[in-house]
Amino acid sequence: MPEKIRLLTPGPTPLPERVRLALAKDMLHHRKGEFMAVMGRAQENLRLLFGTAGPVLPLSCSGTGAMTAAVHSLFQPGEKVLVVEAGKFGQRWEQIAAMRGLETATLSAPWGEAISAPAVEERLREDPAIAGVLLQHSETSTGVLHPVREVAEVCRRSGALLVVDGISAVGLCPCPMDEWGIDCLLTGSQKGLMLPPGLALLALSPRAWKKAESVSPNCFYFNLLKERDSLAKGQTNFTSPVNLIVGLDEALALLLENGLEAVYVKQWGLTMLARAGVRAMGLVLFAEKDFAWGITSVLLPEGVDGGQVLRCAAEKFGVLFAGGQDHLKGRLVRIGHMGHVDWADVAAGLFALNQALKDAGGFCGSRDYLEQALAAWRAALAVPPGETPPMTHS
């Protein structure tokens, strides 16, 4: 058994020691002043992270719960929404919308590719009845990054609300909510925020809050209006996940201590490290053009058993990757480089992937793949102070 386990999955992600110690603190009462002070500090930092002047609601659920809360709070049964489907989690938007009784139109792209803002604009122009657009920022199942900023501009012109799943994007790549004009941005605790699963975070724009105020409440638990009222008192509507919020307070302090620009430069560097190493091995990057910053998806050579690659990497080298989903099961390896992960973790992951491919009968490409990967990482870190890496890729 390997001495050290490296968790390079797209969630959950490794926990920093400071966060683990915060999670282990004595229990606070969720209706008392000490807990309210924690909520106040966390709220201030969450607004910085989300790039919003409005409240960021903590919800006791996974990211899927926040997706459900958004759909049920912003749209009445019978309303029409446009769902962007380019992966497993785009399909989840469709399923949630259907459960709410919404009429759905679907804008699809091949898995591994992003949709375009002009395609969204065309659909909205053709069908003015569309009340909202549901999409992922980062499609975790494929490693694709959708053009959220451009889509937001389209939605503002049309009047449709833009609801963004930022579960594998917030804390990993830029998505300033107010600046870009996002109407709903949500995330989960177990990725860029370096926490265990079980906490979701959601924010609405002023026009989204106005719409929510006109939607009849239909869920006793997911009631965003009541959550907003409770947050104004430093509480949550129902019993709070106290230790997760204490951990969130510490995780945000750790994440933001050198500023958001430093976070994004680090994540960009890790992304370039992973992608350069994969290319140097002679492997194919599944998301070639519009790629996420927290996950790199690798298309395995024909005849290579993806399950065997995952088992070998875990059992021999202590590196845990994720595989593909649905029709990509056994065909993809997804390398997570989110949150509390550094260059040495990703380099170890590349080595484990290379060796596991050899064991599975695949090729391994150039012998200096690690040197090429580290050179790309060093170059990516050379971003001028005060700047963030580009959001468009080629």
N, C-alpha and C positions, 0 to 999 in steps of 0.2 A: 504494500500500500504506500503511495507517495506520502512524503512527510508533510507537504503543504498542498491544500486544495485551493485552486484559483477558480473563482466563479465568474466565468466570462459568458454568461447568458444575458439575454435582453430582459432581465428582471426575473426574480429578485437579484439584487446586486450586493456586493460586499458592504459591510457596515464598518465605518471608522470607529476606532476605540473610544473617542470622545462621545460618539452617539450611543455606543453600547453601554457606556457608564451612565449616560443620562437616562437611558431606558430602564436601568436598574435602580434608579432612585426610589425612595419611599413614596408611597401613594399619596397624592394630593386629593382633596375633595373638589369635585368639578363645579361646585357652586360657591366656593370660598375665594377670598381675595388673592391668595397666593397663586391659585390656578389662573385667575383672571389676569394677573400680571404677566404670566407666561404667554397667555393668548394675545395680550397686547403687543409684546415684543415680537412674537411670531407673525402677527398680522402686519406689522410695519415692514418686516423683511419679505413677507409674501407679496406685498404690493410692489416692492422693488423687483422681485423675481419675475412677477407677471407683467410688470410695466403698466400698472393701472393705478388710478387714484381711488377706485372703488374697493369695496370689501372683497376679500377672498375667503369663501366659505369652506371650513373643514367639514367633511362628511365621513361618517363612520361606515366605510364600505370600500370596495375595490374601485378601480377606475371605471369598470363597467357600470357600477352603481351611479357614478357621476354622469356617465353618458345617459343612463336611464332618467336620472333626475332632470337633466337638461331638456330632453325630449318631452317629458311629461309636464314640465313647467312652462315651456315656451310655445307649445303648439296644442291646439284643440283637435279632438278627433274630427276627421274629415278634411283637415287642412292638407296641403300638398307640400312635400319637401323634395329637394334634389339630393340624392345620396351619391357621393363619389365612391365608387367601388373599384379598387385596384389591389385588393388583398383581403386577408381573413377578417381584418377589423373593419374594413369598409362594409363587408357583409354583415357585421354585427350592427352597424348603424341601421341597415335595412330591417333586421330582425326586431330591433327595439322600436323603430318607427311603426312597423306593422302591429306590434303588440299595443301600441298607443292608439291604433285605429287611423293612422295617417295614410294618405295616398302618397305613394312614392314613385318618383321618376328616378332612373338610374343613369349615371354617367360613368361608363366603365373604361378602364385602360388595362392593357395586358399586365399581368403580374410582373413586376420588375421595372415598370415604367410609371411616370407621373402623369397626371392629367394636366391640361393647359388651361390657363385663365380664359383665353378666347373661347375654348369649348364650353366652359361654364357660362360665359357671357351669352353665347349663342342660345344655349338652352333656356336661360332666363328671359331672353328677348322673345323666344318662341312661345313661352308659357308664362305670362305675367301672374298666373295664379300661384306660382311657387312662392311659399312664404319663408323658406329657409333652405340653407345648404349645409349638409353634414359631411365633414371630411376629416381625415387624419392629417396632422402635420407630418409626422413620421409614421409610415405604415410598417409596424414592427414585424409583420410576417414576411416582408420582402426586403426591407432596408431602403425603401424609397422615401424621398422627401418631396412633399407636394408644395407648389408655389403659393403658400398661404397669403403672403403679402399682396400678391397680384389678384388673387381671388377675392380678398377682402375689398379691394378697390372696386371690383366688379359688383360685389354685393351691395356696397354703399350706394352705388349709382342706381341699382335696381330696386332697393328697398327690402330685399330678402335678408333675413338674419343669417350670419355666418357662425356656425357652431363647430369648434375645432377640438378634436381629441389630440391633446398635447402630451399624452401619457409617456411616450418615449421621446419627447422633445423638450419639455420645460426643464430648465436646469442643464440642458445639453447643447442647445443651439438657440440663436436669437428668435424670440417671438414676442416682441413688446406689444401687448394687447391694445393699449390706447393709441399708440403711434400708428399701428397698422390698421386699426379699425376692426378688430375682431370683436364679435358680439358675445361670444361665450368661449372661454378657454378653460380646459380642465386637465387635470393630471392625477397620477397616483403616486403613492409614497415610495414604491419599491424600485425605482429606477434612478433618475438623476438626483433625487432627493436623499438617497442613501439611508433609507429607513426600511423596516420590515413592511410587508404588505398589510393592508387593512385600513388605510387612510386615503381619502381622495380630497382634492381641492378644486374649487370651481369659482369662477368670477364671471360676472355679466357686465355688459356695457350699459350706459343709461337707457338706450333705446330697447335693449333686451329686458331690463328691469321694467320698463313701461309695458312691454308686451306681457311679461310674467304677471303683472298686476291685473291684466285683463283676462287671464286664463283661469278658469275655475279649478281650484285644487281638486285633485283626483287621487292623491296618495297620502295616507296618514303620515308616513315616515318621511318621504322625500318632499318636503314643503319648503321651497327656497325662501319664500317670503318670511316664514317663521324663523328659518335659520338666520336670515339677515337681521331680524329683530333681536334674536338671542345673541348674535355676535356683537351687536352694539353694546351689550351688557358684559362682554368678555366671556360668553358661554356658548354652548351649542344647544340646540333645541331639546334633544334627549341626552341620555347619559353619554358623556364624552369619553373617547378612547384616551384617557389621561396620559398614560405613559408614552403613547405614540406622539401626542402633541408636545410633551416635554422633550422627547427625542427630536421632533421637528424643530423646536426652538433652537436646540444645539446644532442640528444639521444645517439649518439656515445660516447660523452664525459662522459655522465652518465654511460653508459654500461661498459666502459673500465677503469673507474677511479680506480678500484681495481684490474685490470688485467683480462684476459680471464679465467684464472683458477678459479677465484672466481665466475665468471658467471656460469661456468659449474658445480662447486660444488653446487651452489645454485639450479640449475635446476635439478641436480641429486637428491638432497634432496627432492625437491617438488615431483619429480616422485615417489620416495620411499614412501613418505607420502601418496600420492594418492593411490598407489597400495596396500600398507599394509591396509589402511582403507577399500578399496573395498573388499579385501580378508576377513578381519575380519567381514564384514557384511554377509559373506557367498555367495557373488556374484562371477561371473566368469569374469576374465579378458580376453578380446577378443584377444589381442596380448599377449600370455603367455610367449613366449621366447624372440623374437627380438622386443623390444618395444621402441617406441619413448620417448624422454625426455620432450616433451612439451605438450603431450596429452595422456590421459588414457582412453581407450575405454572399456566400461562395457557392457557385455551381460546381458540383463534383463531376469528375470525368465519367463518361459512360462506363457502365460495368462495375463501378465502385459502390459498395454498400454503405450508404450514409450511416446506418445504425452501427455498423462495425467501426467506422471512423470515430463516432461519438464514444463508443465503449472503450476503444483503445486509448483515446486521449484522456478519458477519465481514469481508467484503471492503471495505466502505465505511467502517466505523467501528471495526474491530479488536476487536469484542466477540464472544466465542464462547459461545453458548448450547448447550443440548441440546434435542433434539426428543422427541416422544412415542415410546412403544414399542408393539409389536404393533398392535392395532386403533386406537391413538391416534397412530400415526405420521402426521405431516403435520397433525395436529390440535392438538398441544400445543407450546408453547415452555416449557422448564424453565429458570428462572433460578436459578443457584447463587449463594448468598452465604455461603460456608463459609470458615472458616479465615482466611487472610491476605487478607481482602477488607475494604474500608472503605466509608464512605458515598459517597465520590466514585466508586468503582467501580460501585456499584449505581445511582447517579444516571446515570452514563454508559451503563449497560446499559439503563435505562429510555428514555433518549434514542435509543439505537440501535434499540430495539424499536419505538418510535414512528415513527421515520423509515423503518425497514424495512417496517412495515405500510403506510405511505403508498405506498411503491414497489410493494407487492404488491396495492394496490387496497383495502386495509382502511381503516377509519376510525381516527381518532386521539384522539377525545374532547376533553376540556377543554384549552385552551391552557396553563393553569397547573398541569398535572399534576405538574411537578417541584416547584413551590412546595407543593402539597398533600402530596406525598411527603415533603419535608423537614420540614414541620410535624409530620407523623405520627412521623417519626424523632425529632425533638426531644422530643415528648411522651413517647415510649416510653422515652427515656433518663432520665426523671424518676422513677426508682425509688428509694425511700428506701435509704440505705446499709444494708448487711447483709441486704437482701432480694433475692429473685429474682422475675422476672415470673411470672405465673400459668401453670399447665400446662393449664388448661382454657380454651377459647375459645368465643366466640359470634359 
